[in-house]
Amino acid sequence: MSISGGGNVDLTKLSENDKQELQHFVMMESQKSQIQSAIHSLTDTCFRKCVSSKISVGTLDKYEEPCMTNCVERFMDANKLVLGQLEKLRSTTG
Amino acid sequence: MASLSAFQQPSADPKTNLMNQVRQEAAVSNARQLIEKINEHCFERCVPKPGSSLSSTEEKCFSTCMEKYMSGWNAVSRQYVARLQRESGSGLTTGL
């Protein structure tokens, strides 16, 4: 992650405690941003699948809402499945 | 977008400064991704044949579509985080 518009932060002046706290903070932020990216990509995929009728209201209707949640669950099941299969392949081929 | 730091409270503490900057950047990047996706989806849905300007119907469709996409985003977000928590059992308790 680049810090634009910065340049006013002198990291050399930080104490060891502060450095550790920052390291932890950056790790958490990076994890958060990874999760957010995954949510964006899932919303993209699931919206395409679940919202196919004419858009007339700003909320998800009674078909779309469960479709979106199922879509997330099944996508992750599929993801797990692929990983499992790959793992199996790897262990059989040595 | 040039100077985000202008919005921040100037702080004497370099650590807090840096943390605020990172938070700010992350929020902007998250918003940008959402806007990009909304534009992509809603343009496709609401403007099948681009005319010389956006019609009022198209504009109305856009705002409805935008709300719908954000509802979808929220639903996905809730479900995804719940699943992560179910599978990891711990951590990830901080709000997004």
Backbone of each chain as ProteinMPNN parsed JSONL, in Angstrom:
{"seq_chain_A": "MSISGGGNVDLTKLSENDKQELQHFVMMESQKSQIQSAIHSLTDTCFRKCVSSKISVGTLDKYEEPCMTNCVERFMDANKLVLGQLEKLRSTTG", "coords_chain_A": {"N_chain_A": [[0.845, -1.199, 0.0], [0.675, 2.118, -0.916], [1.641, 5.191, 0.492], [0.416, 8.006, -0.221], [0.812, 11.544, -0.513], [2.038, 11.796, 1.857], [4.97, 11.802, 3.632], [5.455, 13.385, 5.706], [5.877, 11.897, 7.853], [8.028, 10.762, 10.148], [9.6, 7.92, 10.491], [11.775, 7.054, 11.861], [11.77, 8.183, 14.286], [10.151, 6.767, 15.901], [9.227, 4.788, 18.751], [10.171, 1.475, 19.927], [7.925, 0.103, 20.795], [5.882, 1.532, 19.508], [6.524, 0.955, 16.878], [6.03, -1.769, 16.774], [3.315, -1.77, 17.283], [2.427, -0.444, 15.043], [3.159, -2.217, 13.03], [1.477, -4.356, 13.57], [-0.947, -3.07, 13.182], [-0.836, -2.431, 10.437], [-0.829, -4.978, 9.375], [-3.39, -5.86, 10.108], [-4.956, -3.998, 8.741], [-4.307, -4.63, 6.13], [-5.283, -7.182, 5.922], [-7.972, -6.613, 6.236], [-8.423, -5.12, 3.964], [-8.003, -7.03, 2.039], [-10.173, -8.721, 2.524], [-12.25, -6.987, 1.953], [-11.835, -6.598, -0.781], [-12.382, -9.16, -1.707], [-15.086, -9.252, -1.107], [-16.053, -7.318, -2.862], [-15.531, -8.549, -5.324], [-17.074, -10.87, -5.081], [-19.646, -9.763, -4.815], [-19.91, -8.664, -7.332], [-19.901, -10.988, -9.012], [-22.136, -12.401, -7.933], [-24.253, -10.602, -8.091], [-24.569, -10.403, -10.801], [-25.485, -12.962, -11.329], [-27.784, -13.193, -9.722], [-29.454, -10.964, -9.892], [-31.283, -10.559, -12.319], [-33.646, -9.842, -13.423], [-35.778, -7.027, -14.376], [-34.695, -3.965, -12.994], [-36.402, -2.511, -10.505], [-36.902, -1.742, -7.905], [-35.043, -0.422, -5.092], [-34.143, -2.237, -3.261], [-33.221, -5.653, -2.344], [-35.22, -8.239, -3.65], [-37.52, -10.893, -2.551], [-36.533, -13.135, -3.78], [-34.034, -12.5, -4.688], [-32.467, -11.82, -2.433], [-32.052, -14.288, -0.828], [-30.77, -15.649, -2.875], [-28.402, -14.213, -3.251], [-27.106, -14.678, -0.786], [-26.908, -17.476, -0.822], [-25.316, -17.712, -3.051], [-22.868, -16.654, -2.196], [-22.192, -18.555, -0.233], [-22.09, -20.954, -1.762], [-20.136, -20.314, -3.614], [-17.911, -20.222, -2.017], [-17.887, -22.822, -1.081], [-17.304, -24.085, -3.481], [-14.796, -23.06, -3.961], [-13.397, -24.212, -1.857], [-13.652, -26.852, -2.609], [-12.17, -26.972, -4.984], [-9.632, -26.422, -3.98], [-9.357, -28.653, -2.349], [-9.371, -30.731, -4.229], [-7.087, -30.153, -5.675], [-5.217, -30.508, -3.707], [-5.473, -33.232, -3.311], [-4.606, -34.191, -5.775], [-1.972, -33.377, -5.662], [-0.988, -34.922, -3.578], [-1.232, -37.505, -4.567], [0.365, -37.578, -6.809], [2.715, -37.19, -5.72]], "CA_chain_A": [[0.0, 0.0, 0.0], [1.495, 3.317, -0.954], [1.122, 6.295, 1.281], [0.612, 9.233, -0.997], [0.551, 12.774, 0.226], [2.659, 11.715, 3.17], [6.276, 12.441, 3.631], [5.634, 14.131, 6.937], [5.97, 10.934, 8.943], [9.398, 10.316, 10.346], [9.508, 6.63, 11.177], [12.958, 6.809, 12.682], [11.545, 8.735, 15.629], [9.206, 5.931, 16.639], [9.769, 3.862, 19.747], [9.991, 0.063, 19.558], [6.518, -0.209, 21.037], [5.094, 2.126, 18.43], [6.821, 0.207, 15.654], [5.301, -3.032, 16.85], [1.892, -1.472, 17.157], [2.206, -0.105, 13.635], [3.269, -3.439, 12.251], [0.225, -5.073, 13.795], [-2.005, -2.277, 12.547], [-0.745, -2.594, 8.989], [-1.269, -6.348, 9.076], [-4.845, -5.895, 10.231], [-5.523, -3.21, 7.65], [-4.109, -5.333, 4.869], [-6.255, -8.272, 5.95], [-9.274, -5.99, 6.033], [-8.547, -4.712, 2.573], [-8.16, -8.268, 1.261], [-11.553, -9.169, 2.702], [-13.106, -6.067, 1.208], [-11.681, -6.901, -2.206], [-13.114, -10.396, -1.96], [-16.504, -8.909, -1.078], [-16.357, -6.642, -4.129], [-15.536, -9.5, -6.431], [-18.237, -11.735, -4.887], [-20.849, -8.993, -5.138], [-19.907, -8.584, -8.788], [-20.322, -12.291, -9.533], [-23.466, -12.803, -7.47], [-25.226, -9.644, -8.622], [-24.774, -10.801, -12.187], [-26.285, -14.186, -11.342], [-29.038, -13.156, -8.959], [-30.318, -9.839, -10.25], [-31.346, -10.603, -13.779], [-34.881, -9.22, -13.897], [-35.739, -5.573, -14.472], [-34.44, -3.316, -11.714], [-37.461, -1.522, -10.266], [-36.794, -1.226, -6.533], [-33.664, -0.302, -4.627], [-33.775, -3.288, -2.301], [-33.237, -6.999, -2.91], [-36.531, -8.842, -3.404], [-37.49, -12.14, -1.771], [-35.752, -14.155, -4.482], [-32.655, -12.033, -4.837], [-31.742, -11.849, -1.158], [-31.472, -15.625, -0.56], [-29.863, -16.004, -3.972], [-27.102, -13.594, -2.964], [-26.44, -15.365, 0.329], [-26.529, -18.807, -1.315], [-24.227, -17.515, -4.008], [-21.635, -16.509, -1.42], [-21.887, -19.849, 0.396], [-21.705, -21.953, -2.764], [-18.861, -19.916, -4.203], [-16.847, -20.609, -1.1], [-17.836, -24.289, -1.137], [-16.607, -24.42, -4.722], [-13.407, -22.699, -3.731], [-12.847, -25.251, -0.993], [-13.619, -28.069, -3.402], [-11.025, -26.867, -5.889], [-8.421, -26.568, -3.17], [-9.294, -30.04, -1.918], [-8.998, -31.558, -5.381], [-5.675, -29.874, -5.97], [-4.445, -31.13, -2.633], [-5.507, -34.665, -3.586], [-3.716, -34.382, -6.92], [-0.598, -33.176, -5.222], [-0.546, -36.017, -2.719], [-1.149, -38.753, -5.325], [1.485, -37.524, -7.741], [3.939, -37.076, -4.923]], "C_chain_A": [[0.88, 1.249, 0.0], [0.845, 4.432, -0.145], [1.39, 7.586, 0.511], [0.289, 10.446, -0.131], [1.177, 12.767, 1.603], [3.963, 12.478, 3.189], [6.532, 13.212, 4.91], [5.767, 13.199, 8.136], [7.399, 10.43, 9.065], [9.407, 9.046, 11.181], [10.688, 6.357, 12.107], [12.753, 7.288, 14.116], [10.648, 7.854, 16.493], [9.913, 5.031, 17.66], [9.519, 2.43, 19.287], [8.53, -0.364, 19.71], [5.631, 0.283, 19.912], [5.287, 1.35, 17.139], [6.046, -1.095, 15.626], [3.812, -2.826, 16.652], [1.551, -1.177, 15.697], [2.221, -1.344, 12.756], [1.973, -4.248, 12.345], [-0.929, -4.374, 13.08], [-2.027, -2.481, 11.034], [-1.198, -3.992, 8.569], [-2.782, -6.448, 9.097], [-5.502, -5.15, 9.072], [-5.418, -3.952, 6.321], [-5.052, -6.525, 4.77], [-7.655, -7.744, 5.643], [-9.47, -5.661, 4.557], [-8.66, -5.927, 1.645], [-9.587, -8.775, 1.32], [-12.499, -8.285, 1.896], [-13.028, -6.325, -0.293], [-12.443, -8.155, -2.58], [-14.612, -10.124, -1.994], [-16.917, -8.206, -2.379], [-16.473, -7.636, -5.271], [-16.72, -10.468, -6.329], [-19.538, -11.02, -5.228], [-21.011, -8.901, -6.644], [-20.468, -9.872, -9.396], [-21.783, -12.595, -9.186], [-24.561, -11.857, -7.967], [-25.578, -10.034, -10.049], [-25.69, -12.026, -12.265], [-27.678, -13.987, -10.776], [-29.986, -12.034, -9.364], [-30.393, -9.75, -11.766], [-32.627, -9.971, -14.306], [-34.729, -7.696, -13.898], [-35.56, -4.945, -13.088], [-35.489, -2.242, -11.47], [-37.46, -0.98, -8.836], [-35.343, -1.278, -6.057], [-33.243, -1.341, -3.609], [-33.776, -4.642, -3.001], [-34.603, -7.622, -2.634], [-36.384, -10.22, -2.762], [-36.781, -13.281, -2.492], [-34.269, -13.775, -4.507], [-31.841, -12.164, -3.549], [-31.183, -13.247, -0.834], [-30.524, -16.085, -1.654], [-28.466, -15.449, -3.711], [-26.373, -14.346, -1.847], [-26.033, -16.782, -0.077], [-25.32, -18.729, -2.233], [-22.884, -17.416, -3.29], [-21.211, -17.861, -0.847], [-21.389, -20.862, -0.635], [-20.384, -21.609, -3.435], [-17.716, -20.377, -3.321], [-16.734, -22.124, -0.98], [-17.01, -24.717, -2.343], [-15.116, -24.165, -4.578], [-12.693, -23.764, -2.899], [-12.654, -26.56, -1.764], [-12.391, -28.092, -4.31], [-9.722, -27.081, -5.121], [-8.227, -28.012, -2.727], [-8.823, -30.953, -3.035], [-7.517, -31.391, -5.712], [-4.77, -30.555, -4.952], [-4.335, -32.629, -2.871], [-4.53, -35.008, -4.725], [-2.255, -34.358, -6.501], [-0.106, -34.376, -4.417], [-0.428, -37.339, -3.496], [0.029, -38.765, -6.278], [2.815, -37.379, -7.0], [4.503, -35.711, -5.1]], "O_chain_A": [[1.748, 1.391, 0.862], [-0.379, 4.569, -0.125], [2.472, 8.167, 0.6], [-0.43, 10.346, 0.863], [0.883, 13.633, 2.427], [4.033, 13.646, 2.809], [7.653, 13.64, 5.183], [5.77, 13.642, 9.285], [7.906, 9.748, 8.174], [9.245, 9.079, 12.401], [10.603, 5.534, 13.018], [13.455, 6.866, 15.035], [10.413, 8.15, 17.665], [11.04, 4.583, 17.448], [8.741, 2.201, 18.361], [7.981, -1.085, 18.877], [4.755, -0.432, 19.424], [4.334, 1.114, 16.396], [5.48, -1.48, 14.603], [3.141, -3.589, 15.957], [0.516, -1.608, 15.188], [1.398, -1.494, 11.854], [1.452, -4.748, 11.349], [-1.773, -5.017, 12.456], [-3.083, -2.674, 10.431], [-1.862, -4.164, 7.547], [-3.385, -7.049, 8.208], [-6.483, -5.619, 8.495], [-6.33, -3.905, 5.496], [-5.558, -6.847, 3.695], [-8.416, -8.353, 4.891], [-10.535, -5.891, 3.985], [-9.318, -5.869, 0.606], [-10.15, -9.205, 0.313], [-13.424, -8.77, 1.245], [-14.041, -6.275, -0.99], [-13.074, -8.218, -3.635], [-15.331, -10.696, -2.813], [-17.99, -8.467, -2.924], [-17.398, -7.57, -6.081], [-17.305, -10.848, -7.343], [-20.426, -11.598, -5.853], [-22.116, -9.043, -7.17], [-21.4, -9.835, -10.199], [-22.564, -12.997, -10.049], [-25.682, -12.292, -8.23], [-26.742, -9.997, -10.449], [-26.552, -12.12, -13.139], [-28.647, -14.546, -11.29], [-31.199, -12.154, -9.19], [-29.674, -8.981, -12.404], [-32.708, -9.605, -15.479], [-33.705, -7.153, -13.483], [-36.208, -5.357, -12.127], [-35.487, -1.198, -12.123], [-37.961, 0.117, -8.586], [-34.534, -2.064, -6.549], [-32.104, -1.328, -3.142], [-34.274, -4.767, -4.12], [-35.098, -7.546, -1.509], [-35.275, -10.662, -2.465], [-36.46, -14.294, -1.871], [-33.385, -14.621, -4.364], [-30.677, -12.566, -3.574], [-29.984, -13.388, -0.593], [-29.58, -16.829, -1.39], [-27.468, -16.136, -3.926], [-25.176, -14.617, -1.948], [-24.947, -17.242, 0.275], [-24.425, -19.573, -2.19], [-21.893, -18.01, -3.714], [-20.053, -18.266, -0.95], [-20.39, -21.546, -0.411], [-19.606, -22.496, -3.783], [-16.69, -20.858, -3.803], [-15.64, -22.659, -0.801], [-16.14, -25.583, -2.249], [-14.287, -24.96, -5.021], [-11.563, -24.159, -3.186], [-11.658, -27.267, -1.604], [-11.675, -29.09, -4.392], [-8.837, -27.818, -5.555], [-7.114, -28.537, -2.723], [-7.988, -31.834, -2.826], [-6.804, -32.356, -5.988], [-3.716, -31.097, -5.284], [-3.28, -33.231, -2.673], [-3.755, -35.961, -4.649], [-1.438, -35.179, -6.916], [1.043, -34.797, -4.551], [0.377, -38.197, -3.134], [0.625, -39.811, -6.534], [3.89, -37.442, -7.597], [5.539, -35.39, -4.518]]}, "seq_chain_B": "MASLSAFQQPSADPKTNLMNQVRQEAAVSNARQLIEKINEHCFERCVPKPGSSLSSTEEKCFSTCMEKYMSGWNAVSRQYVARLQRESGSGLTTGL", "coords_chain_B": {"N_chain_B": [[-8.679, 14.638, -5.08], [-6.105, 14.889, -4.511], [-4.984, 15.879, -2.124], [-5.437, 14.334, 0.589], [-4.741, 14.481, 3.158], [-5.445, 16.894, 3.998], [-7.911, 16.752, 5.107], [-7.549, 15.637, 7.523], [-7.096, 15.753, 11.049], [-4.405, 17.566, 12.091], [-1.788, 15.951, 13.682], [0.446, 15.657, 16.393], [1.659, 13.333, 16.926], [3.496, 11.015, 15.222], [2.868, 8.362, 14.729], [0.06, 8.077, 15.052], [-0.654, 9.793, 13.049], [0.269, 8.429, 10.754], [-1.277, 6.124, 10.899], [-3.833, 7.173, 10.574], [-3.602, 8.104, 7.987], [-3.293, 5.718, 6.562], [-5.738, 4.474, 7.117], [-7.458, 6.28, 5.882], [-6.665, 6.071, 3.191], [-7.341, 3.412, 2.706], [-10.097, 3.491, 2.991], [-10.8, 5.166, 0.884], [-9.937, 3.637, -1.284], [-11.602, 1.428, -1.048], [-14.128, 2.603, -1.449], [-13.751, 3.486, -4.044], [-13.538, 1.107, -5.473], [-16.135, 0.131, -5.151], [-17.686, 2.095, -6.427], [-16.756, 1.876, -9.022], [-17.655, -0.707, -9.718], [-20.43, -0.386, -9.435], [-20.947, 1.487, -11.411], [-20.192, 0.038, -13.677], [-22.008, -2.201, -13.661], [-24.558, -0.937, -13.545], [-24.559, 0.762, -15.69], [-24.557, -0.981, -17.771], [-27.034, -2.195, -17.34], [-28.881, -0.09, -17.285], [-28.443, 1.65, -19.392], [-28.923, 0.662, -22.254], [-28.846, 1.456, -24.91], [-26.937, 3.982, -25.65], [-27.833, 7.365, -25.762], [-27.897, 10.822, -26.872], [-27.863, 12.128, -24.517], [-28.241, 11.373, -20.963], [-31.339, 9.978, -20.316], [-34.293, 10.842, -18.365], [-35.458, 8.557, -17.422], [-33.345, 6.78, -17.54], [-31.66, 7.938, -15.681], [-33.149, 7.629, -13.362], [-33.284, 4.878, -13.229], [-30.601, 4.385, -12.775], [-30.214, 5.365, -10.134], [-31.871, 3.686, -8.682], [-30.727, 1.225, -9.292], [-28.229, 1.558, -8.206], [-28.808, 1.675, -5.46], [-29.74, -0.901, -5.179], [-27.518, -2.423, -5.825], [-25.847, -1.751, -3.739], [-27.314, -2.779, -1.606], [-27.017, -5.44, -2.243], [-24.275, -5.642, -1.947], [-24.035, -5.268, 0.794], [-25.421, -7.539, 1.724], [-23.807, -9.614, 0.768], [-21.442, -9.0, 2.068], [-22.139, -9.361, 4.784], [-22.74, -12.111, 4.785], [-20.352, -13.247, 3.889], [-18.435, -12.47, 5.81], [-19.573, -13.698, 8.032], [-19.268, -16.339, 7.307], [-16.485, -16.579, 7.16], [-15.918, -16.195, 9.841], [-17.184, -18.411, 10.947], [-15.607, -20.4, 9.886], [-13.009, -19.855, 10.688], [-13.231, -19.571, 13.355], [-12.147, -17.866, 15.208], [-10.815, -14.564, 15.839], [-11.081, -11.811, 13.481], [-13.067, -10.169, 14.483], [-13.29, -7.554, 14.435], [-14.946, -4.713, 13.156], [-15.748, -3.976, 9.705]], "CA_chain_B": [[-8.063, 13.436, -4.517], [-4.672, 15.138, -4.38], [-4.495, 16.064, -0.771], [-6.369, 13.774, 1.559], [-4.292, 14.827, 4.482], [-6.073, 18.159, 4.349], [-9.12, 16.466, 5.881], [-7.195, 15.056, 8.806], [-6.622, 16.596, 12.122], [-2.951, 17.432, 12.211], [-1.456, 15.411, 14.994], [1.878, 15.723, 16.669], [2.124, 11.964, 17.02], [3.697, 10.473, 13.872], [2.221, 7.059, 14.616], [-1.36, 8.327, 14.808], [-0.698, 10.381, 11.709], [0.435, 7.38, 9.753], [-2.439, 5.247, 10.967], [-4.954, 7.874, 9.952], [-3.386, 8.133, 6.544], [-3.568, 4.377, 6.038], [-7.195, 4.276, 7.186], [-8.041, 7.136, 4.855], [-6.379, 5.472, 1.882], [-8.105, 2.172, 2.587], [-11.503, 3.851, 2.788], [-10.918, 5.689, -0.478], [-9.791, 2.531, -2.225], [-12.826, 0.629, -0.947], [-15.188, 3.36, -2.111], [-13.473, 3.531, -5.473], [-13.902, -0.2, -6.037], [-17.593, 0.031, -5.173], [-18.179, 3.003, -7.465], [-16.388, 1.273, -10.309], [-18.556, -1.836, -9.968], [-21.784, 0.135, -9.618], [-20.991, 2.094, -12.741], [-20.109, -1.037, -14.655], [-23.258, -2.961, -13.703], [-25.75, -0.134, -13.79], [-24.492, 1.286, -17.05], [-24.972, -2.079, -18.634], [-28.458, -2.458, -17.153], [-29.764, 1.08, -17.439], [-28.219, 2.372, -20.65], [-28.656, -0.329, -23.29], [-28.494, 2.178, -26.136], [-26.588, 5.353, -25.241], [-28.283, 8.45, -26.62], [-27.069, 12.024, -26.815], [-27.72, 12.45, -23.091], [-28.951, 10.411, -20.13], [-32.745, 10.334, -20.174], [-34.709, 10.826, -16.954], [-35.68, 7.143, -17.085], [-32.028, 6.188, -17.295], [-31.154, 8.468, -14.415], [-33.925, 7.01, -12.3], [-32.804, 3.498, -13.199], [-29.281, 4.412, -12.158], [-30.249, 5.517, -8.678], [-32.439, 2.447, -8.142], [-29.721, 0.182, -9.487], [-27.175, 1.847, -7.243], [-29.292, 1.222, -4.154], [-29.841, -2.356, -5.212], [-26.166, -2.987, -5.789], [-25.32, -1.582, -2.382], [-27.993, -3.791, -0.782], [-26.342, -6.683, -2.572], [-22.943, -5.581, -1.333], [-24.221, -5.485, 2.233], [-25.803, -8.934, 1.94], [-22.609, -10.418, 0.531], [-20.508, -8.676, 3.138], [-22.623, -10.019, 5.993], [-22.627, -13.556, 4.624], [-18.938, -13.601, 3.743], [-17.768, -12.321, 7.102], [-20.109, -14.742, 8.897], [-18.65, -17.609, 6.9], [-15.085, -16.538, 7.603], [-15.894, -16.378, 11.289], [-17.559, -19.789, 11.199], [-14.521, -21.298, 9.512], [-11.764, -19.634, 11.433], [-13.574, -19.749, 14.751], [-11.688, -16.767, 16.051], [-10.345, -13.383, 15.134], [-12.009, -11.141, 12.576], [-14.222, -9.643, 15.179], [-13.335, -6.116, 14.22], [-15.854, -4.304, 12.077], [-15.082, -3.556, 8.476]], "C_chain_B": [[-6.603, 13.684, -4.158], [-4.211, 15.175, -2.928], [-5.515, 15.602, 0.256], [-6.017, 14.226, 2.961], [-4.898, 16.144, 4.952], [-7.301, 17.944, 5.232], [-8.787, 16.013, 7.294], [-6.815, 16.104, 9.815], [-5.105, 16.459, 12.162], [-2.61, 16.97, 13.624], [0.042, 15.438, 15.183], [2.483, 14.329, 16.665], [2.271, 11.345, 15.632], [2.994, 9.143, 13.667], [0.736, 7.224, 14.293], [-1.565, 8.904, 13.417], [-0.686, 9.318, 10.633], [-0.785, 6.465, 9.727], [-3.655, 5.896, 10.319], [-4.826, 7.9, 8.447], [-3.728, 6.795, 5.912], [-5.07, 4.11, 6.022], [-7.883, 5.039, 6.071], [-7.889, 6.519, 3.472], [-7.208, 4.217, 1.658], [-9.571, 2.479, 2.303], [-11.723, 4.35, 1.356], [-10.857, 4.561, -1.498], [-11.032, 1.641, -2.235], [-13.975, 1.313, -1.682], [-14.993, 3.355, -3.62], [-13.855, 2.22, -6.148], [-15.41, -0.339, -6.174], [-18.171, 0.881, -6.304], [-17.934, 2.423, -8.852], [-17.368, 0.166, -10.701], [-19.981, -1.37, -10.222], [-21.921, 0.709, -11.022], [-21.035, 1.03, -13.826], [-21.451, -1.762, -14.803], [-24.432, -2.111, -14.143], [-25.728, 0.49, -15.179], [-24.989, 0.224, -18.018], [-26.482, -2.291, -18.576], [-29.33, -1.289, -17.567], [-29.596, 1.8, -18.763], [-27.89, 1.373, -21.761], [-28.242, 0.313, -24.616], [-28.193, 3.635, -25.803], [-27.065, 6.396, -26.249], [-27.392, 9.658, -26.453], [-26.946, 12.553, -25.383], [-28.444, 11.379, -22.283], [-30.401, 10.857, -19.999], [-33.121, 10.274, -18.698], [-34.986, 9.396, -16.506], [-34.355, 6.488, -16.733], [-31.466, 6.655, -15.96], [-31.846, 7.82, -13.236], [-33.474, 5.56, -12.111], [-31.462, 3.425, -12.489], [-29.362, 4.492, -10.64], [-30.863, 4.292, -8.022], [-31.417, 1.318, -8.169], [-28.594, 0.316, -8.462], [-27.563, 1.351, -5.854], [-29.314, -0.297, -4.082], [-28.457, -2.99, -5.107], [-25.586, -2.881, -4.378], [-26.005, -2.533, -1.402], [-27.329, -5.143, -0.988], [-24.983, -6.749, -1.91], [-23.032, -5.87, 0.161], [-24.554, -6.943, 2.539], [-24.577, -9.843, 1.805], [-21.61, -10.235, 1.675], [-20.867, -9.41, 4.426], [-22.347, -11.528, 5.93], [-21.167, -14.003, 4.603], [-18.208, -13.548, 5.085], [-18.249, -13.394, 8.074], [-19.455, -16.083, 8.584], [-17.19, -17.679, 7.342], [-14.988, -16.803, 9.089], [-16.22, -17.809, 11.663], [-16.354, -20.705, 10.954], [-13.235, -21.096, 10.297], [-12.005, -19.768, 12.933], [-13.161, -18.604, 15.648], [-11.266, -15.589, 15.2], [-11.444, -12.714, 14.347], [-13.242, -10.567, 13.258], [-14.346, -8.142, 14.992], [-14.245, -5.795, 13.054], [-15.091, -3.866, 10.871], [-15.324, -2.068, 8.242]], "O_chain_B": [[-5.938, 12.823, -3.582], [-3.195, 14.585, -2.559], [-6.345, 16.38, 0.727], [-6.878, 14.339, 3.833], [-4.871, 16.47, 6.139], [-7.688, 18.824, 6.001], [-9.656, 16.007, 8.166], [-6.295, 17.172, 9.493], [-4.583, 15.348, 12.256], [-3.083, 17.526, 14.615], [0.806, 15.261, 14.235], [3.68, 14.165, 16.429], [1.274, 11.167, 14.932], [2.571, 8.827, 12.555], [0.218, 6.588, 13.375], [-2.51, 8.557, 12.708], [-1.519, 9.31, 9.727], [-1.262, 6.08, 8.659], [-4.411, 5.241, 9.601], [-5.806, 7.739, 7.72], [-4.369, 6.736, 4.862], [-5.608, 3.588, 5.046], [-8.774, 4.519, 5.4], [-8.839, 6.45, 2.691], [-7.717, 3.985, 0.562], [-10.208, 1.818, 1.482], [-12.708, 3.997, 0.707], [-11.629, 4.533, -2.456], [-11.46, 1.162, -3.285], [-14.704, 0.676, -2.442], [-15.954, 3.235, -4.38], [-14.418, 2.21, -7.243], [-15.909, -0.855, -7.173], [-19.043, 0.429, -7.045], [-18.795, 2.476, -9.731], [-17.844, 0.1, -11.834], [-20.663, -1.885, -11.108], [-22.896, 0.443, -11.724], [-21.818, 1.118, -14.772], [-21.966, -1.92, -15.909], [-25.21, -2.511, -15.009], [-26.781, 0.719, -15.773], [-25.738, 0.504, -18.954], [-27.133, -2.53, -19.594], [-30.403, -1.483, -18.138], [-30.511, 2.491, -19.213], [-26.735, 1.245, -22.166], [-27.402, -0.215, -25.344], [-29.116, 4.442, -25.687], [-26.743, 6.323, -27.435], [-26.27, 9.551, -25.956], [-26.04, 13.328, -25.076], [-29.177, 10.566, -22.846], [-30.665, 11.996, -19.612], [-32.38, 9.73, -17.879], [-34.774, 9.057, -15.341], [-34.252, 5.74, -15.76], [-30.876, 5.877, -15.209], [-31.212, 7.499, -12.231], [-33.306, 5.084, -10.988], [-31.216, 2.514, -11.698], [-28.656, 3.768, -9.939], [-30.442, 3.891, -6.938], [-31.263, 0.565, -7.208], [-28.084, -0.671, -7.932], [-26.777, 0.703, -5.163], [-28.957, -0.896, -3.068], [-28.26, -3.969, -4.387], [-24.925, -3.799, -3.891], [-25.369, -3.038, -0.477], [-27.106, -5.894, -0.039], [-24.588, -7.785, -1.376], [-22.222, -6.611, 0.718], [-24.034, -7.515, 3.497], [-24.35, -10.727, 2.631], [-21.022, -11.196, 2.171], [-20.007, -10.006, 5.074], [-21.81, -12.128, 6.861], [-20.799, -15.003, 5.219], [-17.466, -14.462, 5.443], [-17.461, -13.94, 8.845], [-19.131, -16.858, 9.484], [-16.725, -18.707, 7.834], [-14.109, -17.53, 9.551], [-15.618, -18.369, 12.579], [-16.111, -21.651, 11.704], [-12.477, -22.035, 10.536], [-11.076, -20.048, 13.691], [-13.741, -18.39, 16.712], [-11.357, -15.632, 13.973], [-12.62, -13.024, 14.533], [-14.32, -10.495, 12.668], [-15.36, -7.536, 15.339], [-14.298, -6.538, 12.074], [-13.94, -3.438, 10.964], [-14.846, -1.512, 7.254]]}, "name": "protein", "num_of_chains": 2, "seq": "MSISGGGNVDLTKLSENDKQELQHFVMMESQKSQIQSAIHSLTDTCFRKCVSSKISVGTLDKYEEPCMTNCVERFMDANKLVLGQLEKLRSTTGMASLSAFQQPSADPKTNLMNQVRQEAAVSNARQLIEKINEHCFERCVPKPGSSLSSTEEKCFSTCMEKYMSGWNAVSRQYVARLQRESGSGLTTGL"}
